[in-house]
Amino acid sequence: MRVFRPGLARVLASAVAGPLLLAGCGGQGGATAVAGKPVAGGTLTYAVDTEPVSWDPHVSTQDLTAELQRQVLDSLVSEDAEGKFHPWLATSWEAAPDLKSFTFHLRKDVKFQDGTPFDGTAVKANFDSIVAKQTKSQYAASLLGSYTGTEVLDPYTVRVDFGTPSAPFLQAASTTYLGFYSPKALAGDTSKLGQGGPADVGTGPFKFVSYSKGQEAVFEKNPDYDWAPATAAHTGPAHLDKIVVRFLPDASVRVGALNSGQVQVAKAVPPQNVAAVKANPAVKLLGQSEPGGNYNLWLNGSLAPLDDQRVRQAVQRGIDLDLDVKTVEFGQFPRAWSPISATTPGYDKALENSWPYDQNLSNQLLDQAGWTARDAEGYRTKDGHRLSLQWPQLSANATQQNRDILGQAIQADLKKIGVEVVRPSLDVGAYSTLVYGGKANIVDLSWTRFEPDVLWQFLNSADAPAKGGINATFLPDQQLDDLTNQGRATLDPTVRQQVYQKAQARAIDLAVVVPVYTPVALTGVSTKVGGLGYDSDTWLDFYDAWRTP
Amino acid sequence: MTPRQATSGTDSTDSTGGAGRVAGVDAPGGAEPAAAGPARPGRPARLPGLLRAVLRRLVGAVAVMFGAATLAFAALQLIPGDPVATLLGPATTTSPEVRQMIRHQLGYDQPVAVQYLHYLGGLLRGDLGQSYQLQRPVTDLIAEQLGPTVQLALSAVLLALLLAVLSAVATAGRPPALRALTSVWELIAVSTPSYWLGLVLLTAFSFQLHLFPVAGADGVAALVLPAVTLALPLAGTLAQVLREGLEAALGQPFAVTVRARGVGRATLVARHALRHAAVPLVTLTGWLTGSLLGGTVLVESVFGRPGVGSLVLSAVNSRDVPVVIGVVLLSALLFVVISAVVDLLYTVLDPRLDPRLGSR
């Protein structure tokens, strides 16, 4: 079945928006300011672009699952925009000097939505369930890393133990991925948790009332809620009575529904629609750079021709990223210089402008590497082989953030230096097998996480795909391993800043990565909505939100 | 001559009482079929013949279903890619042990022949297995998504038929200029991508005029735009076929005879010609079903409606094998049922095709 795919015309047909860089607007709350006090009651309709495949954040890697289930599941701690941790379900905590264990003192007045009290056994039950094989966790288990178990010291004190130093654990513990279900919900068949709906019982400010696949998910206020995190703007129950989440995959439909007042919040406004949203006085645009891994091209250093560092460097310096990103993304996404975004702790600002576009340099490097002959189509050859790179695209989300068109621009740039880029469009099965089997030359990926430890995921040889990880460089490097391991072994921000900066610089020098742009979460919000803002992961948090009729 | 009975949709109650006589007059013309009357003594016994026909159909249906199931299984075996990698998605951190466990649970560590037999065994028990992605029985998933799709498809077909009949009746045998004009709109309707049409309709009637809600399966209002989106291209094709059929019928000798007796054009078209024209339309039903199935996928996605279309789209994207196979089998079943209904309709529209009446 041919699914209609708009191409270049999609972008060209949209009016060109002037360049406009959105400043990050901090973390919690205050993002949309409707004059006056919060209003109690009402229903807010939120149009989102995809549908969670699994609703269980213990299983799924999806950002949307984490964002929506944040309303239902609370965490031990909460992180602010500066990367500081604040009490939530835990009132206080201590880390052991070796960072192999963390002790949490829990609140005693917290109840799950089914009436079960929240205590140490609930913490243990959740963490044990996440790492259990039958849960088939695709992400949360890796956030627990070398977890060895949870010790319930008394009903309201738990110690979480790890086999290796685990500095990033606190950040992980602040996310929905390590949020808490009622032990009753975990008893029996946990696979039903992924189906959404009333089975998903947490301690959060909203209850998951119903889910109708392909149409909507409904969340209703939990009237008993009285344990908001210290980072929230208010205490007690949420302001809204109800949140209705509508699944509208088509961007123009989402924007149209927002502009016509049928939904109050629309996720993932495409860069080319920003101008239309801004032109409507009844709607505001929330924009915040996503933390974690930028949209990067990872170069496979284990496979010819990119096993030659000169060729990798030629590719890195042979793409006019400034122009390509600005044009294709309508000036909405900042061009990236590091594999992690500027809003991520540990970001290395010194990398900015340190590896500019330089076609001449690329040509010299390729000549040095022996790719001197040219074939009839103008591509470089060596020993009769064309200099050709395979960069597969995942058909299911090729058009996300115009990445398909950006890919065409990159293809055209590399052709200028005699490098061919082939982009087969594959479904998820063929794609995963090829890419994570190390048989593709280039992999593109972005990864939202408010923690420089994403560099461990991208660069440490222990996270190689053969071991179930996502390190797509396929190039073990002792220096990168040491640096990213050291970052896990200390909570000292100065030391962490140093090692992560070195790791970023090393990745650029090795030319295993070409950072492309920093994704900006763009959300259209009706001016009737107040108190809605992003958390540090750029996920919307509806606890403080309200709407005027 | 048996008295006429109201059997076809175009025949309402016999108000003139003259229909029987008309049919009698037409008979020498040799073209107007009479409705099938009750069986008469002296004909071959109905039951064994009917039973044979039904049995033949059933065997054929089972063969088609078996073929579809086997083809679907083979196709999914042949496409490249590790099913477990598929299941986990493109960027996940899952330990090799867990991957191995999933492989074992799904029986992927067994020989293909064993997997195939397991699969067939499940099908015979009416068990389509569990969705990989959604961890629920496929039969449940399809059952709960079927309603909205059937609702959408039926509304679209009825609407398309209505538009086609209006357009064809209004222009059949009319001056060439008018026909050319209608042909142009029909061609435009046929060649409009439903995806784009849906967006245009939404922009105009939902976002600008606020007449209909953008999406959802709740209420009639939410059904209007998706149904129109699906119906317009169908109507274009159906109208052209209908008009050709009508013009052919109006050129038949019986039409002249009927008109000569002073029957008006409208009556002639409604009472006689439409029935002739409906035969090629029924032939198109198979094509119609196929295009509806394809159309719902896009329309449900644009309008954010639940349904089998959006289910199959996400299943294909995430290669959720059991769901894909389930929908393939459902489609095969649909075609089997529809072809049976079509055969039945032929005999209603043209009794000369009734197998019980012996050779044609």
Interface residues (C-beta under 8 A of the other chain):
Chain A: M1 V3 F4 A47 E51 V53 S54 T61 K133 Q134 K136 S137 Q138 Y139 A141 S142 S191 K192 G194 Q195 S212 K213 G214 Q215 E216 R246 F247 L248 P249 D250 S252 V253 G256 A257 N259 S260 Q262 V263 L394 S395 A396 L426 D427 V428 G429 A430 Y431 S432 T433 L434 V435 Y436 L445 W447 Q457 D463 A466 K467 G468 G469 I470
Chain B: I79 P80 G81 D82 P83 A85 T86 L88 G89 P90 A91 T92 T93 T94 S95 P96 E97 V98 R99 M101 I102 Q133 L134 Q135 R136 L141 E144 Q145 P148 P193 Y195 W196 L199 L202 T203 S206 F207 Q208 H210 P213 V214 A215 G216 A217 G294 V297 L298 E300 S301 V302 F303 G304 R305 P306 G307 S310 L311 L313 S314 V316 N317 S318 R319
